[in-house]
Amino acid sequence: MSFGKMAVDWEQRVDFDKLRRERVEKANKKLQEYGIGSAMVFQFESRRYLSSWFAHPYGRHLPQEYMLFIKDKNDRLRGDIGRRILFPVYGGDHDLVSWLARAIDDRVPKYFNAPDSEASRTLWPYVPPRGKQGIIVEGLVDSLALRRHGFASYATLGKKISYDQIELLKRWGVTSVVLFWDKKDAKKEMLKAIETLKLHFDEVLVPDFTEWPADKDSGDTLNWEPGVALLKDMLTNKLIDVNSLEFATWQLS
């Protein structure tokens, strides 16, 4: 009896997951050896084998295609940072405590956060205000837009404000806060945060969103020119004290 060349009892072909794990392990050792916390990788082959992300070879050398290889205590990776803007997040003593990657197109999720970071213990930016009032927003781009329009704003980097963030504002001399989160998506979180803020600040205000489009946030004004005047008017002339009767109407709207 003659057996053909393809006759086998068991056959294992290329184990791509094993190859990736070995390459990631080797890369992690190099990061540790040279004391590097992260590496931005542009080379097509290295980018592909470290992240398992594949792009057509014709576009292998496009400068906007890259991966950010970061080692943390659990050896987890953030290799899908392409087409995003990376923002450093600083904390006490101006130490780098985290980073955020914000999409520059419509891809989701909009934000990627550094794993195992202490972002909830700081605010973006880590810069004391010149006055006594601070505007609290959710996202980093929201804060960036408001600062561009002349407002002292701070991003909590999420729909929650921590005790550390409150203490930081108080340490900076803030006595009045404006809570400007997306009321459509975060009304419940806003009401909860308001009760906490009232315990720590002399004045807590919210914007009157009557004329503000429900599908917009402050970050949209970076490329939405008609919204700039609307935003400035709302934050200058249409603020509601949470201890007023007008706030009761605000909650029902």
C-alpha positions as CSV (number, residue, x, y, z in Angstrom):
1,M,0.0,0.0,0.0
2,S,1.4,3.4,-0.9
3,F,0.5,6.5,1.1
4,G,0.2,9.9,-0.6
5,K,2.3,12.8,0.5
6,M,-0.7,14.6,2.1
7,A,-1.6,11.7,4.4
8,V,-1.0,12.7,8.0
9,D,-2.5,11.7,11.4
10,W,-2.2,15.2,12.8
11,E,-0.9,18.5,11.5
12,Q,-0.4,21.9,13.1
13,R,0.0,24.7,10.7
14,V,1.2,28.3,11.5
15,D,0.2,29.2,15.0
16,F,-0.2,33.0,14.5
17,D,-1.3,33.6,18.1
18,K,1.9,31.9,19.4
19,L,4.0,34.0,17.0
20,R,2.4,37.2,18.3
21,R,2.8,36.3,21.9
22,E,6.5,35.5,21.4
23,R,7.0,38.8,19.5
24,V,5.2,40.8,22.2
25,E,7.2,39.1,24.9
26,K,10.4,39.9,23.0
27,A,9.3,43.6,22.6
28,N,8.4,43.8,26.3
29,K,11.9,42.6,27.3
30,K,13.5,45.3,25.1
31,L,11.3,48.0,26.7
32,Q,12.3,46.8,30.1
33,E,16.0,46.4,29.1
34,Y,16.2,50.0,27.9
35,G,13.8,51.5,30.5
36,I,11.3,52.5,27.9
37,G,7.6,52.7,28.8
38,S,6.2,52.8,25.3
39,A,7.2,52.8,21.6
40,M,5.5,54.2,18.6
41,V,6.0,51.7,15.8
42,F,5.7,52.7,12.1
43,Q,7.4,49.8,10.3
44,F,4.7,47.7,8.6
45,E,6.0,44.3,9.6
46,S,6.6,45.2,13.2
47,R,3.3,47.0,13.5
48,R,1.5,44.0,12.1
49,Y,3.2,41.3,14.2
50,L,3.0,43.2,17.5
51,S,-0.7,44.2,17.2
52,S,-2.2,41.6,14.7
53,W,-3.5,44.6,12.8
54,F,-3.1,44.2,9.0
55,A,-3.2,46.9,6.3
56,H,-2.8,46.4,2.6
57,P,0.9,46.2,1.7
58,Y,0.4,49.1,-0.8
59,G,-0.2,51.4,2.1
60,R,2.5,49.9,4.4
61,H,4.6,53.1,4.6
62,L,1.9,55.7,5.1
63,P,3.1,57.9,7.9
64,Q,-0.3,58.2,9.6
65,E,-0.5,54.4,10.1
66,Y,1.3,53.4,13.3
67,M,0.7,51.6,16.6
68,L,1.6,52.6,20.1
69,F,3.1,49.7,22.0
70,I,2.7,50.2,25.7
71,K,3.6,47.8,28.4
72,D,1.7,47.8,31.7
73,K,1.8,45.5,34.7
74,N,-0.6,43.0,33.0
75,D,1.3,43.1,29.7
76,R,-1.9,44.5,28.0
77,L,-1.5,46.5,24.9
78,R,-3.0,49.5,23.2
79,G,-2.1,48.8,19.6
80,D,-5.1,50.5,17.9
81,I,-4.1,54.2,18.2
82,G,-4.0,54.9,14.5
83,R,-5.7,58.1,13.3
84,R,-6.0,59.5,16.8
85,I,-4.4,62.4,18.6
86,L,-2.5,61.5,21.8
87,F,-2.8,63.9,24.7
88,P,-0.6,63.6,27.8
89,V,-2.3,63.8,31.2
90,Y,-0.3,65.3,34.1
91,G,-0.9,65.1,37.8
92,G,0.8,66.2,41.1
93,D,4.3,67.7,40.7
94,H,3.4,67.7,36.9
95,D,4.2,64.0,36.6
96,L,2.8,62.2,33.6
97,V,0.1,60.0,35.0
98,S,-1.8,58.9,31.9
99,W,-2.6,59.6,28.2
100,L,-5.7,59.7,26.1
101,A,-6.0,59.0,22.4
102,R,-8.9,60.9,20.7
103,A,-10.2,59.8,17.3
104,I,-9.8,62.4,14.5
105,D,-12.7,60.8,12.5
106,D,-15.9,59.1,13.3
107,R,-14.5,55.8,14.5
108,V,-15.6,54.4,17.9
109,P,-14.8,54.4,20.6
110,K,-14.0,58.1,20.5
111,Y,-11.4,57.9,23.3
112,F,-8.9,55.4,24.3
113,N,-7.4,55.7,27.8
114,A,-4.1,54.5,29.1
115,P,-4.7,51.2,31.1
116,D,-4.1,51.2,34.8
117,S,-3.7,55.0,34.9
118,E,-4.5,57.5,37.6
119,A,-6.4,59.9,35.4
120,S,-9.4,60.1,37.8
121,R,-7.1,61.7,40.4
122,T,-6.3,64.7,38.2
123,L,-7.8,67.2,35.8
124,W,-6.9,68.2,32.3
125,P,-5.2,70.5,32.0
126,Y,-3.2,70.6,35.2
127,V,-3.1,74.4,35.3
128,P,-4.6,76.5,38.1
129,P,-7.2,79.1,36.9
130,R,-6.6,82.8,37.1
131,G,-9.9,83.4,38.8
132,K,-12.2,81.7,41.2
133,Q,-14.4,79.9,38.8
134,G,-13.8,76.6,36.8
135,I,-16.0,75.0,34.2
136,I,-16.1,71.2,34.5
137,V,-16.5,69.3,31.3
138,E,-16.3,65.6,30.5
139,G,-13.9,65.3,27.6
140,L,-10.4,66.6,26.9
141,V,-11.4,68.2,23.5
142,D,-14.4,69.9,25.3
143,S,-11.9,71.5,27.6
144,L,-9.6,72.4,24.8
145,A,-12.4,74.1,22.9
146,L,-13.6,76.1,25.9
147,R,-10.0,77.3,26.7
148,R,-9.7,78.4,23.1
149,H,-12.7,80.6,23.6
150,G,-11.4,82.1,26.8
151,F,-12.9,79.9,29.6
152,A,-11.1,78.2,32.4
153,S,-12.3,74.7,31.9
154,Y,-11.2,71.3,33.2
155,A,-12.0,67.8,31.9
156,T,-12.8,65.1,34.4
157,L,-12.1,62.5,31.7
158,G,-15.4,60.8,32.3
159,K,-19.0,61.3,33.5
160,K,-17.9,61.4,37.1
161,I,-15.9,63.7,39.3
162,S,-13.7,62.2,42.0
163,Y,-12.9,63.5,45.4
164,D,-9.3,64.0,44.3
165,Q,-10.4,66.2,41.5
166,I,-12.6,68.3,43.8
167,E,-9.7,68.7,46.3
168,L,-7.5,69.8,43.4
169,L,-9.9,72.5,42.4
170,K,-10.2,73.7,46.0
171,R,-6.5,73.8,46.4
172,W,-6.3,76.0,43.3
173,G,-8.7,78.5,45.0
174,V,-11.8,77.6,43.0
175,T,-15.0,78.6,44.8
176,S,-17.5,78.6,41.9
177,V,-18.0,75.7,39.4
178,V,-20.0,75.3,36.3
179,L,-20.9,71.7,35.5
180,F,-21.2,71.4,31.7
181,W,-21.6,67.7,30.8
182,D,-23.9,66.4,28.0
183,K,-27.3,66.7,29.6
184,K,-28.9,64.4,27.0
185,D,-26.6,61.5,27.8
186,A,-25.5,62.3,31.4
187,K,-28.4,64.0,33.2
188,K,-28.4,61.4,35.9
189,E,-24.7,61.7,36.4
190,M,-24.9,65.5,36.4
191,L,-27.5,65.5,39.2
192,K,-25.4,63.1,41.3
193,A,-22.3,65.2,40.8
194,I,-24.2,68.4,41.6
195,E,-25.1,67.1,45.0
196,T,-21.5,66.3,45.7
197,L,-20.2,69.7,44.4
198,K,-22.7,71.6,46.6
199,L,-20.9,70.2,49.6
200,H,-17.6,71.7,48.6
201,F,-18.1,74.9,46.7
202,D,-19.8,78.2,47.4
203,E,-21.5,78.3,44.1
204,V,-22.6,75.5,41.7
205,L,-24.0,76.4,38.3
206,V,-25.3,74.6,35.2
207,P,-25.9,76.0,31.7
208,D,-29.3,76.8,30.4
209,F,-29.4,74.3,27.5
210,T,-32.7,75.7,26.0
211,E,-31.0,77.1,22.8
212,W,-28.1,74.6,22.7
213,P,-28.5,71.7,20.2
214,A,-28.9,68.4,21.9
215,D,-26.5,66.7,19.6
216,K,-23.6,69.1,20.2
217,D,-21.0,69.5,22.9
218,S,-18.4,72.3,23.5
219,G,-15.8,70.3,21.6
220,D,-17.9,70.7,18.4
221,T,-17.2,74.4,18.3
222,L,-13.7,73.8,17.2
223,N,-15.1,73.2,13.7
224,W,-18.6,74.7,14.1
225,E,-18.3,78.4,13.9
226,P,-21.9,79.4,14.5
227,G,-21.8,77.6,17.8
228,V,-19.0,79.7,19.2
229,A,-21.3,82.8,19.8
230,L,-24.0,80.5,21.2
231,L,-21.6,78.8,23.6
232,K,-20.1,82.1,24.8
233,D,-23.6,83.6,25.4
234,M,-24.7,80.5,27.3
235,L,-21.7,80.4,29.6
236,T,-21.7,84.1,30.2
237,N,-25.3,85.1,30.5
238,K,-27.4,81.9,30.9
239,L,-26.1,80.1,33.9
240,I,-28.5,78.6,36.5
241,D,-27.7,78.4,40.2
242,V,-28.6,74.9,41.5
243,N,-30.1,76.4,44.6
244,S,-32.6,78.4,42.6
245,L,-36.2,77.7,41.6
246,E,-35.1,77.9,38.0
247,F,-33.0,74.8,38.6
248,A,-36.2,72.8,39.4
249,T,-37.5,73.6,35.9
250,W,-34.1,72.7,34.5
251,Q,-34.3,69.2,36.0
252,L,-37.7,68.6,34.4
253,S,-36.7,69.8,30.9
